[in-house]
Amino acid sequence: MQIAADVLTALVAAIHLYIVVLEMVLWTTPRGRATFGTTPEFAAESKVLAANQGLYNGFLAAGLIFALVVRGTTGFAFAVFFLVCVIVAGLYGAATVSRRILVVQSVPAAIALLLVLLAR
């Protein structure tokens, strides 16, 4: 069970690292615009805001990576905390931006959280 929890937690971290790249590096590129459904004008105007969002996603990924590296009670606490943060962020994003965010962020994080709790 621990291996499954670690693999899914790592997957959630990887998803967020990819989101960091999309929001901080690729936001104004065709790939970034296609991912978020933005126009070139909107992407250019919101580039700084997107980079800020990317930074926050980077913190979520960092917390999950830290949980995987540290392990033990501290790692467990970090995993639970940051997975809950991802779930909440995904729920908010699904409610305010796109339901797709629920599938991309919240569902994998919720499954990872369940596995982390079961592995304890």
N, C-alpha and C positions, 0 to 999 in steps of 0.2 A: 504494500500500500504506500509506503514511503517513497518508493521509486516513482510510482504514478503521480503522487503529489508533487514531487520535485520536478518531474518532466512537465507537468501542466503549469506549475508556477513559472518554470523557465520559459515556456511558450508564451504565457501572459507577459512576461518581461520582454521577450523578443518582439511581440506585437507592439508594445509601447516604444521600444527602440525604433521600430520601423515608423511609427507615428511621429517620433521625434524627427527623423530624417524627412518625412513628408512635410511636416509643418515648418521646420527650420531651414531646410535646404531646398526642397523641391516645390515649395508652395506656388511659385510663379511659373513653373515649368508645365508643359503639357500633361505630364504624369500627375503632378500635384493638383492641377486644375481639374483634371478628369476625376480624380479620386474624390475631391470635395465638391465637384459640380460648380465651379466658379468661372467667371469670365476673366479674361486677362486684366481688365480694368479693376475689377473687384480684388483680384489677387494682388495686384500692385499696391492698391490702397490699403489692404489689410495685412501686408507682409509682416509688419512689426507685431501686430496682434497675434498672428499665427505663430511667429517665433516664440512669443511669450507662452502660448498654449503648449508648444513643443517642449519648452523648458519644463513645464509642469509634468508633462508625460515622461520626461526624462527622470524626474524625481521619483515617479511611481516605479519606473523600471529599476532605478538604483536601489530603492528600498527592497524590491523583490530579489534582486541579485544579492544584496547584502544578506537577506534571509537565507538564501541558498548557501552562501559561503560560511556564515557564522554558525548555523545549525543550533542544536540544543534549544534551551528555553528562550534565549534571545532571538534566535532564528525563527522559532515558532511564533513568538509575539510579533515580530516584524512581518512575517508572512501573513498572519491573520489581519493585522492592521492595514497593510498595503493592499491586500486583496479586497478587503472591505472598501477601501478608498477607490479602487478601480471599479468595483460594482456600483458604488454611489455615483461616480463620475459618468459611468456608462448609462445609468438610469436617467440622470439629468440630461445627458446628451441625447438620449433616445426621446425624451419628452420635449426637448427644445429644438433639436436640430434634425435628427433622422433616426428612425427606428432601427436602421442598419447598425447603429452604434451599439444597440442592445446585444445584437448577435456577435459583433466583433469584439466588444470589450466585456460586457457584464456576464454573458453566458460562460465563456471560458474561465473568467475569474471566479464565478460562483461554483463551478465544478471543481476548480483548483482548491478553493476554500473548503468545500466539502471533503475532498480527499486529504487536505492538510489536517482537518479536524479528526477525521477517521483514523489517520495514521498516528495520531497522538496517543 
